Amino acid sequence: MPATIKDVAKLAGVSIKTVSNVLNGYRYLTDETRGRVERAMADLDYRPNIAARNLRRGRTGVIALALPNLSSPYFAEIAHLVVKEAAARDLTVLIDATDGDPEREKLVAEGFRSQLLDGMILQPWSISAPFLRARVDKTPLVLLGERRVPTADSVAIDSRAAAQAAVAHLVGLGRRRIAAVGAPRKRSGPLEPGRRNEGYERGLVENGLPFDPALVAHPVGDHTPEAVAAAVDDLLERAKDIDAVFAFNDRAALGVIRALTSRGLRVPEDVAVVGIDDIEAARLGTPSLSTIAPDKPGIVRTALELLTDRIAGVDRPARQVVADFTLIERESTLGGVPHH
């Protein structure tokens, strides 16, 4: 006969409630108590009936994750981390790609099929802050990214500060004609590119360099290699003397390196390149890519903590968490500084 929670409690010398607290990830237990319960579960080969437990709680054990684009290496990494972190909490993740479409994002925010879900994590690109503030559905929701509202928990890096750090790194290497690739042509859409553009401009001024609109390139579309190559061509037509590029994400940065190399320019000897995201390809390319690395595990862990608190009924004001980031210096900026 399979072991029961009562058997575990007896062997560990604790109450059934204490065993339940361990199973539910209750934080306020001593390491000694938690260890006794976990050893007892291992000795008895105890397997909790998750479905029954969720049914008793009135929960499904399922959460949704809605991201703009799963073909993006950054969002693919976030999805992988969410699934892994959720599994550690006995949660199953349903993943949706919204393509940044406002109607699809609204369906998520309004709790479409929310009776199947305990909670939702959403990275909005198109829907407005007023729409999110007016949300009626009570399904717990955590936002990723910088479209923050006072009525929902959220977690994101400070894209403006990240861009400033990237520019400061390039200036510290002696670069003076620093271009930007990825700036938005209009204010609508995701907030991050606009904030990174602000950080780029602010970073130049803070380091005593003028802002030159001729140094800003706007790739068309989703930073495809073709779009980035066309943007680099346009940039070099207008400003042949650039000695550095700050790309608004790593995918664009890798495209910039390829485009520069195909045009006979050396990276970093002629033009240094830095991106944002620290995707896996940034570490594997030649040259490897200097980048701003968001604390992706920390972002995901915080999002799941915020969401599971809400699912558990924790009542508190919404939290807007600013996640950490790190500048990682690699070959695309450290291979040499041009002499002026």
Summary of the structure (lengths in Angstrom):
residues: 340
radius of gyration: 23.9
end to end distance: 79.7
largest distance: 79.7
contacts: 1110
relative contact order: 0.11
helix: 45%
strand: 15%
